[in-house]
Amino acid sequence: MDDITALILDDHAAFRRGFARLDDARDPAELLAVWEALALHLDIHAEAEEAILYPHLVRHGDDGAEETEDAIGDHNKIRDAVAESKLHEVGSDAWWEAVWRARRENSEHLAEEEDEALPDFRRHASVELRAELGQRWLTFYGDHKNGRNLPFSDKDPEKYVQDHR
């Protein structure tokens, strides 16, 4: 069975590759093709973490509440930048500004998650729980193919933590 932390790290690697593909895209059609897929994946990933990983970390990590609150705030910033990009012509300066903001926020979030939240979770979660959550992760992606029935809306980080303690 897949460990949820490994599945999350797989997504992180896909995000890095997606942003690198944007660097190589040469025309608006290529930019759109790469960005639409990447932006959707970023949004789905945030929803999956908020539904599956962070409810456990907030209750069981050494710094789970703080790490969770920070992650939800990061997700909001990434979602907002993705939404902003959709308001502009692909390849325009305003579009690039939103895309680069998403990239910066995502890069910071991945580093914090990989260096703090995921190690904290691994220390406190059994192998069985990690496998169970990994299965839920895979099911979540199947149930929400192409973002089906997901709100992609910001959440209040403090309220999220309070609701999941």
N, C-alpha and C positions, 0 to 999 in steps of 0.2 A: 504494500500500500504506500501511496505517496505521502510524505511528510508535508504539512502545510507550509513550513518554512522554506522547503526546497521549491515548492510551487510558486511561492511569492518571489523567491530569488530568480526563478525562471522568467517571471513577468518583468522583473527589474532589468534583466539582460535584454529582453525584447524591447523595452523602452529605450535603452541605450542604443540598440541597433536602429530603432525607428528614427530617433533624432539624428543619427549618423546618416541615414538614408535621406533625410531632409537636406542635409549638407550637400549631398550629391545630386539632388533633383535640379533639373535645369529649366523647366518651363512650368507654367501654372497647372497643366494637367498632371504632371508628375507630382508637383507639390501637393495638389489636392488629393491624389490617390494615396500618397504616403500619410499625409496629415489626418485625413478622415479616419483611416484605420487606427493610427496611433492615438488620436484624440478619443475615439470610442473605447479603446483598450484602457487608456488612463482612467476614464470615467467608470468603466465596469470594475476595474481593479480596486478603485477606492470604495465602491459600494460593497464589493466582496470582503475587503478587509474590515469594513465597518460592521458587516453582518456576521462575520465568522471569527476573525482574529482578535480584534480589539475588545469585544465583550469578555473574553477570557483574560487578556493581559491586564485590563483595568482592575480585575479582582485578585490576580495572583502574582503580578510582577513586583519586584522590589520597588520600582518606580513606575508601576503600571499606570496609575492615574495621570501622572505628569506626562509620561510618554504618549498615552492615549490622547490626552487633550491636545498635545502638540501635533500629533498625527492628524487629528480631525481638522485642526486649523490649516495644516499643510494641504490636506485634500481640498478644503474650501478654496484655497488660493489657486491650486491647479485647476479645479473645476471652473473657477471664475475666469482664468486666462483662456481655457478652452472655449468657454461660452463667448468671451470677447472676440476671439479669432473668427467665430462664425458670423460676426457682424460686419466683416470687412472683406474686400475683394482679395482673393488668394494671390499672394505675392506682393501685395501693397505694403508700404511701410507700416501702416497700422496693423495689418495682419501679422507681419513679421514681429512687431513689437509684442503682440499678444502671445505668439508662438514662443518667442524667446523667454518671455516671462514664465510660461508654462514649463519650459525646459529648465530654467534656473530653479524654480520652486521644486520641480520634480527631482532634480539632481540633489538638492539639499535634503529633501525628504528621504530619498533612497539612502543617502549616507547616514542620516540619523537612524533610520529604521534598521539598517544593516549593522550599525555599530552599537546601538542601544536597545531598541525594542525587541528585535528578534533574538539576540543573545539572552535578554532578560526572560523572554517567553520560553526559550529552550531550557533555561535553568529550572523553570517551575512547572513545565508541562511534561507529562509522561509521554513515552513513545506512543502509547496507545491513543492518548488524546490527540497528539500531533497527527497520527494516521487518520483518526476519526474526522478531525477538522480538514485534513487533506481531501478526504472523500466528499465532505460537504462543499469544499471549494470547487472541486470538479463538477459536482452536481449543480452548484450555483451557476457556473459558467454555461452549463448545458441548459438549465432552466431559463436563463436570461440571454440567450443567443442574440447577438447584435444589440444588446442592451434592452431587450424586450421587458417591459413592465418595471423598469428601474427609474427612479425619479431624477437622478443626477442633480440633486439639490443640496445646497449648503446645510450644514448642521451646526447648532450651537455647541462648541466643544465642551463647555462646562456642563450643560444640560445632558449631553451624551454621556459624560462620565458619571454624573449623578444617576441617570437612568439605568446604567449598567453595573453599578456597584453591587 
